């Protein structure tokens, strides 16, 4: 299995969201070149991501528009 901690995938579209029997979550994407990719996250990783995303979303919105008062609603 190939493992590169510096791998970056620029996504073009989210194509699938699935939950496996063990509770892992798989997110299917196509990259900007049209190649399929899947990100598989354990239940613990999904929980961590869910707790982290609201802050990341607000920060991304603020940086994109240069306004620190913006919040995603």
Steps between C-alpha positions, in 0.01 A plus 500: 500500500638842402524745787628855446428740788539791260242379246261773393186443296325799349142381482268578215186346652379290790342192344411258780463482876473155655515336842664157525388220732782593743383862519774638277395773259609508137484821300534461125635783288615573151810713490547809287632275218193275518670207678303321775631496857361374830572623850423240767478623860457298818214584735742683731646698211152599382414620851814711514430642155140588589619689809766684298300594188283783642807703600676425171192602303476836678873563456487413129205736448675782686822458300324473167312827552752677727241556772565355844141556610346256248349173624357214297131444566 
